Amino acid sequence: MKYRRIGIIGAGLIGKAIYDEVLRCEQAEVAYVLASRAGRASMRSSEWLDPGLCVHDLEEALARPVDVVFEAAHADVLAAIAPRVLVSSDLCGFSCSALARPDVERAITESCRANGTRFFLPHGAILGLDGLVDGRDCIEDVTITTTKSAAGLGLQDSAEGVVFEGPAREVCRKFPRNVNVHAAIAIAGIGFDRTKSIVVVKRGTDEMNHRIQVSGKGFAWDFSVASRSLGGVTGAYTPRSAAGSVRRILASEGIVNG
Ligand SMILES: NC(=O)c1ccc[n+]([C@@H]2O[C@H](COP(=O)([O-])OP(=O)(O)OC[C@H]3O[C@@H](n4cnc5c(N)ncnc54)[C@H](O)[C@@H]3O)[C@@H](O)[C@H]2O)c1
């Protein structure tokens, strides 16, 4: 059985959803959860995390042998750890806006190739990545419009209207914590340079909305996902989606997890 020991990097909303799901699986165990000391007060890991599994030092975490690591911390963290993790285990990265950096994407691809390991892209807050992968050779245009509050984007209260319009590669640099959806759509579809991104600030909303418009040879899709913010960058659906990704990754190697 391949995925027996699981590493988790990040002890926030998504990290907790991953942790809870692994605990539900009888045949897999958590080897560590890397938690920063400055986590969100509302997500205090001491309240839900076994202290024996909680690690604050990256080197200490990476020294523990694991079969797969789930990253749910920050794009900079994914960028820093991915090539090293992939030397000896598979990796699932929720902060996939990191891959907008060509050096990071290259390092991940090369590490997988050199070590025979795999990088999993979770669908996170969005749906339909399978359709983009299948259609990518005949898709001509992809536009994603994200609408959020100024606070949700880390902008001043006075911000309003369109605050970004340009390629997905650039929006990932500008709002790395908020546009993982743009990154996932770009990776699955026609890439960071051809995928068009728009970010709109709407006052007084606690809802995040992503509209995805795709057109290709003889077809067009137009769909939206909306979710209420759980207080940070993550919406109400994503912890469920993260748990589903954990289940599917573990099950792919024979772990049946009702
Ligand atoms: N793929 C998607 O669709 C999607 C959706 C929502 C969020 N995300 C991303 O997933 C990640 C986690 O989201 P979340 O809602 O759980 O965030 P969160 O703020 O609730 O938790 C993030 C955790 O990572 C920790 N952290 C940050 N830097 C760290 C470091 N250097 N070492 C150890 N821990 C560190 C923080 O302290 C915090 O506990 C973020 O990068 C977010 O942008 C992706």
PDBQT file of the ligand as one rigid body, heavy atoms in Angstrom, charges set to zero:
ROOT
HETATM    1  N1  LIG A 301      -6.883  25.490  -4.557  1.00  0.00    +0.000 N 
HETATM    2  C1  LIG A 301      -7.920  26.227  -4.117  1.00  0.00    +0.000 C 
HETATM    3  O1  LIG A 301      -8.961  26.349  -4.758  1.00  0.00    +0.000 OA
HETATM    4  C2  LIG A 301      -7.787  26.934  -2.800  1.00  0.00    +0.000 A 
HETATM    5  C3  LIG A 301      -8.928  27.401  -2.150  1.00  0.00    +0.000 A 
HETATM    6  C4  LIG A 301      -8.791  28.044  -0.935  1.00  0.00    +0.000 A 
HETATM    7  C5  LIG A 301      -7.523  28.243  -0.396  1.00  0.00    +0.000 A 
HETATM    8  N2  LIG A 301      -6.425  27.805  -1.075  1.00  0.00    +0.000 N 
HETATM    9  C6  LIG A 301      -5.069  27.999  -0.543  1.00  0.00    +0.000 C 
HETATM   10  O2  LIG A 301      -4.791  26.974   0.399  1.00  0.00    +0.000 OA
HETATM   11  C7  LIG A 301      -3.900  27.488   1.409  1.00  0.00    +0.000 C 
HETATM   12  C8  LIG A 301      -4.512  27.246   2.771  1.00  0.00    +0.000 C 
HETATM   13  O3  LIG A 301      -5.766  27.896   2.862  1.00  0.00    +0.000 OA
HETATM   14  P1  LIG A 301      -6.524  28.001   4.272  1.00  0.00    +0.000 P 
HETATM   15  O4  LIG A 301      -7.854  28.588   4.070  1.00  0.00    +0.000 OA
HETATM   16  O5  LIG A 301      -6.373  26.704   4.998  1.00  0.00    +0.000 OA
HETATM   17  O6  LIG A 301      -5.615  29.116   4.963  1.00  0.00    +0.000 OA
HETATM   18  P2  LIG A 301      -5.509  29.457   6.511  1.00  0.00    +0.000 P 
HETATM   19  O7  LIG A 301      -5.046  30.858   6.596  1.00  0.00    +0.000 OA
HETATM   20  O8  LIG A 301      -6.710  29.019   7.263  1.00  0.00    +0.000 OA
HETATM   21  O9  LIG A 301      -4.308  28.479   6.954  1.00  0.00    +0.000 OA
HETATM   22  C9  LIG A 301      -3.034  28.549   6.410  1.00  0.00    +0.000 C 
HETATM   23  C10 LIG A 301      -2.124  27.955   7.460  1.00  0.00    +0.000 C 
HETATM   24  O10 LIG A 301      -0.795  27.850   6.936  1.00  0.00    +0.000 OA
HETATM   25  C11 LIG A 301       0.087  28.341   7.903  1.00  0.00    +0.000 C 
HETATM   26  N3  LIG A 301       1.329  28.788   7.314  1.00  0.00    +0.000 N 
HETATM   27  C12 LIG A 301       1.556  29.870   6.545  1.00  0.00    +0.000 A 
HETATM   28  N4  LIG A 301       2.854  29.938   6.255  1.00  0.00    +0.000 NA
HETATM   29  C13 LIG A 301       3.439  28.866   6.852  1.00  0.00    +0.000 A 
HETATM   30  C14 LIG A 301       4.772  28.404   6.941  1.00  0.00    +0.000 A 
HETATM   31  N5  LIG A 301       5.760  29.066   6.365  1.00  0.00    +0.000 N 
HETATM   32  N6  LIG A 301       4.997  27.254   7.627  1.00  0.00    +0.000 NA
HETATM   33  C15 LIG A 301       3.999  26.596   8.235  1.00  0.00    +0.000 A 
HETATM   34  N7  LIG A 301       2.716  26.995   8.183  1.00  0.00    +0.000 NA
HETATM   35  C16 LIG A 301       2.464  28.123   7.507  1.00  0.00    +0.000 A 
HETATM   36  C17 LIG A 301      -0.682  29.491   8.594  1.00  0.00    +0.000 C 
HETATM   37  O11 LIG A 301      -0.161  29.806   9.833  1.00  0.00    +0.000 OA
HETATM   38  C18 LIG A 301      -2.057  28.850   8.706  1.00  0.00    +0.000 C 
HETATM   39  O12 LIG A 301      -2.181  28.043   9.842  1.00  0.00    +0.000 OA
HETATM   40  C19 LIG A 301      -3.687  28.974   1.066  1.00  0.00    +0.000 C 
HETATM   41  O13 LIG A 301      -2.493  29.124   0.322  1.00  0.00    +0.000 OA
HETATM   42  C20 LIG A 301      -4.875  29.311   0.196  1.00  0.00    +0.000 C 
HETATM   43  O14 LIG A 301      -4.591  30.373  -0.686  1.00  0.00    +0.000 OA
HETATM   44  C21 LIG A 301      -6.532  27.136  -2.236  1.00  0.00    +0.000 A 
ENDROOT
TORSDOF 0
